[in-house]
Amino acid sequence: MKSIARRLAEQFTEVSLDERHAEARKRCRVSVREHDDGMADLIAHLPAAEAYAIYDRLTRMSRALEGLALLLRRYRSMHQRRDREMNFVPTFWLI
C-alpha cells in the first residue's frame, strides 16, 4: 500500500525522484556523537542501498566476532581445566 501511495505521489510532484536523489547525495555525511559512558553513535546520511550494505556487513562482522569470542572462551576454559588437572597432586602422594 505504501509503495502504491509513493508512486501516485511521485506523479504529482514538481521535482522528480532522480532530481531529489541527486540533491540528497550532496548532503551525504557521517558524524559521531560521543556519550558519557564511553559509547558513541555513528550516524551516516547516505543512499539507502549503501546504508543497508554497511548495516549487513557490520552485522556479519559482529556475529563473527561473537563466534570467535565463544571459541576463545571454550579454548581457555578447556586449557584451564587441563592445567588444573595436570597440577593436581593427589593427597596420598604426600604421605
Residue, then its C-alpha position, 0 to 999 in steps of 0.5 A: m500500500k505504501s509503495i502504491a501511495r509513493r508512486l501516485a505521489e511521485q506523479f504529482t510532484e514538481v521535482s522528480l525522484d532522480e532530481r531529489h536523489a541527486e540533491a540528497r547525495k550532496r548532503c551525504r555525511v557521517s558524524v559521531r556523537e560521543h556519550d558519557d559512558g564511553m559509547a558513541d553513535l555513528i550516524a551516516h546520511l547516505p543512499a539507502a542501498e549503501a546504508y543497508a550494505i554497511y548495516d549487513r556487513l557490520t552485522r556479519m562482522s559482529r556475529a563473527l566476532e561473537g563466534l570467535a569470542l565463544l571459541l576463545r572462551r571454550y579454548r581457555s576454559m578447556h586449557q584451564r581445566r587441563d592445567r588444573e588437572m595436570n597440577f593436581v597432586p593427589t593427597f596420598w602422594l604426600i604421605 
